[in-house]
Amino acid sequence: METVNFLRDPPSDMAQRRQDLTHIPSGFTLTLEDHDLYWPFVSNVWSISTPANKATTEKTGIETSWWQCRFSRQPDAPTASGIVNSSRRDHTRTRCEVRIKVAKNLSTGIVTYTRTKASEGQEHSHSLDEIDQYKINSGVKNAVLEELRKGYSAKEVTKNFVGKGKASIYPGVIVCGGEYLDTAEVGAWRRDLKLPATEADPRRSGKGETWEEELAKAEESCQRLDMRYRLLRVKNQAGKWSNGIVWASDHRLKTLAKRGYITLFDSTHKTNLLQFKLFTWMCRTEVDHKTYLPCAGALLDSESGDTIAAALAQICHWIKDLGLEWRIKYALTDDSAAEQRAVALTFTEESKESLGNVFGEVEHLLCQWHCKQTLNRQLHGDVLTPANRHLQAALWSRRTEAGCDESIQAALDSIPDGTTIKRKNKPWDPKRYIREEWQATKRRWGNYRRMQEQILMQVRTTGGNEGWHNQLKTALGLRKNQNSPFSLAGVLETWEDCARVIDARYKKGLSQWNRKELSVCTEFPWMKQFPFPAQVILNDHLVAAQNRQVEESQITKELTESNECDCKEFWKWLLPCEHMLEAFLYGDAVEPDWDKYSSLFLDQKFDVYEGKRTEVAVDAGADSEGDRSMEKILASSKLDMEETANRIKDRRYAIEDQIRLSGMTLENAERVMRAYNQSLAMAAEKLAGMSINELLQLEASDS
């Protein structure tokens, strides 16, 4: 029987046989035929320590071999700094001493399994599921290799074996120990086989296919993958129709509803031939501070606020259909005007009941890394560098609103009155730019706002989205600025494949929360009181404390009366920081109260930080309700204007691409671009000459 066919319909006792061959109950035997059938599916559990002696086998007729648990490896010796590769298994925690003897009686056809005397009465220090996460057994691997030799791609084989719902045609894979099979591992096996590349990548877009045909195929992919989806057709602010598709799986929607207290979303370009923008909504998991789950996705033909808002509203409705409420309080994006407008359109106090979002109006925060890049791009040179430096202080360092205001005012004062700079052949006022773009939106980017909650101090950037985009483009085989040949359905299926890898990492993190340790715990036993992700943070602080001691210029920082520190790292995690560890290990400070800090994770994981406010002082004082309402109206109008400007730029880029592809003469190309610029100038001149009353009349006639 081929292994592949075996996985389609495995024996009903496969799960029990794998457990028996792992734990070896007393008096356990199998026939030689059954041994050859089931043993490959526990090959990841046992590694041979003493093979059978050929002469003894011929003499006695019994082939005897000795095996040890694969997790019997000696613990890694800790390095001088205590740093270990956290991606590897921790042998101190899972070292297993179980050993067995396998005796095959060749005359009777019976195989007898017994524990060695040294391991009698011992149990494995790990579960079978845990060892399946680290190594795929040879039974499943041989089935995968059979399919790879037929010329299928790694992606196709992985989808067929462990695809969700209708996508999987081998339901026996899970019970046989292949649940954690992923595309990267299958791809490595395929490369080892040195097979020729498949002739055609099914993800590529067909020649001449329209966007309607490609959306129809994307719809079929969603049905096959058993995902929720909806085709979108939305009239944007300019009166033009935008199209796209939004999708999500129920288990990820549940995670988004539960963990989406702060939700990141962003788009990436050039993933498909039609140039649809790929959006992904992500949330941080509770298992550590580095894993972000992709929970929903969308492919949209335009980056307009109305279309993004339609996708957001659909995600809200799906979550509500599941009987859940989206606990979104903060939306974190880059400085895209369309994304900011979409959040403002979707999450309002009025939509709280209809969309099911717990907090109603959502506060929009901007990625601090993108803000830093924007400041460096806009404020540079001898005149503007001091202003940049003051705004960077407000972005990263200032802890109170008053301090933020002080830095912004210092930035304004550093620029001489009447300063104008020529940008794109037009005068540009840097002071006006700072007032409108930074001072008016300080709550979205200023460090003082992030200092008010632990979760905001921890999640400062859209790095989770950026890493996800890199993973997607690597899976698609795309390089930076390379045009993609893939179809919408191909991108959607690749998105789902990559999301499953993150799902497996998330599940693995849950299983290792309190079961894994860093080797540095041997030297510092107090670390064992903390879960593994907290140990990683504490180890970073420990290394920083040791480095401070190496640098003689570093002065040991004084702690507060409660033997704690007031630095950002302490308030960020509420765990002993480098200054506290330095004072304890190398100074005269008392030992930190480890029970107090470890109790933070007694009943919760990293979700304990959600909604947890810091005790850092924040300046009092707020605008009146009327002032805030007016500011909201003006801010919303500003987003609309920025989105329109982005559409004008996109249209210019599209015209440039058409000119390059059409083979147009230089004379005609110049005429087209001149006509485009003249039409913009005429529209701007008309708008500049309109009074407020004329604008009101225009709005009334449009409505």
Number of C-alpha atoms within 10 A of each C-alpha: 6 9 17 22 12 18 22 15 12 18 14 10 9 17 15 11 21 21 14 16 21 22 18 19 13 11 9 12 20 17 15 16 11 13 18 11 15 18 19 18 24 24 19 23 23 20 16 16 13 12 12 17 12 12 10 12 15 11 9 12 15 22 20 21 16 20 19 21 22 19 23 18 14 10 14 13 13 15 10 7 12 18 16 17 9 14 6 8 17 19 19 18 16 20 19 21 17 24 25 24 18 19 18 24 18 15 9 11 14 18 21 19 22 19 21 15 10 11 16 13 9 13 14 18 15 14 13 17 14 13 17 19 18 13 17 22 20 18 24 24 19 15 19 22 19 15 18 21 14 10 15 18 21 23 17 16 23 23 21 19 26 24 22 19 13 12 18 19 16 19 19 24 25 16 18 25 26 24 19 22 24 21 21 15 14 20 17 11 16 22 14 9 12 9 13 10 12 11 9 8 13 14 18 17 21 14 7 7 11 12 17 11 13 18 19 16 16 25 23 13 19 23 15 15 19 17 17 17 22 16 18 20 14 19 14 16 14 9 8 8 14 17 18 25 23 26 23 22 19 16 11 19 24 19 19 28 25 17 21 25 23 24 24 27 21 20 22 18 14 19 26 24 16 19 19 23 19 26 22 22 23 27 25 24 22 21 25 21 17 13 17 24 27 28 24 26 25 25 31 24 18 20 24 25 25 22 26 29 22 18 28 22 20 18 27 22 19 22 23 19 12 12 10 18 23 26 19 23 20 19 20 26 24 20 16 17 22 25 27 24 24 21 24 20 19 24 24 17 13 11 15 18 13 11 24 22 25 18 18 20 20 21 18 20 26 23 19 24 17 16 20 16 10 12 19 16 10 14 19 14 10 7 14 20 18 19 25 24 18 19 30 22 18 25 25 18 16 21 23 22 21 14 18 26 17 16 21 25 17 16 22 24 13 17 17 11 10 9 13 15 13 9 10 7 7 9 11 14 15 19 21 13 14 21 15 13 12 18 19 12 15 21 18 19 25 29 26 27 21 24 25 22 20 22 24 23 20 17 20 18 21 21 15 20 24 15 11 21 21 15 15 21 19 11 17 19 10 16 11 8 9 10 15 21 20 21 26 31 24 23 24 23 19 18 23 24 22 18 20 20 16 17 19 16 17 19 13 17 20 16 14 16 18 14 14 21 25 25 22 20 17 15 10 11 9 14 21 18 17 22 21 22 23 23 21 20 16 20 23 16 22 24 17 17 21 17 15 17 15 10 9 8 8 10 10 15 14 14 15 9 7 7 16 18 21 14 14 16 17 18 22 20 20 17 22 23 26 25 25 29 21 24 20 15 15 13 12 9 16 11 12 18 10 14 11 9 16 18 12 17 15 11 7 12 18 18 19 15 19 17 15 13 14 17 10 15 12 16 12 8 7 8 9 8 9 9 10 12 12 11 14 13 10 12 17 17 13 16 20 19 14 16 22 17 13 17 17 13 12 14 13 15 12 11 16 14 11 12 18 11 9 9 9 12 10 9 8 11 17 13 11 14 15 11 12 14 12 12 12 12 12 11 10 11 11 10 12 9 9 12 10 9 9 12 12 12 11 12 10 9 8 7 5
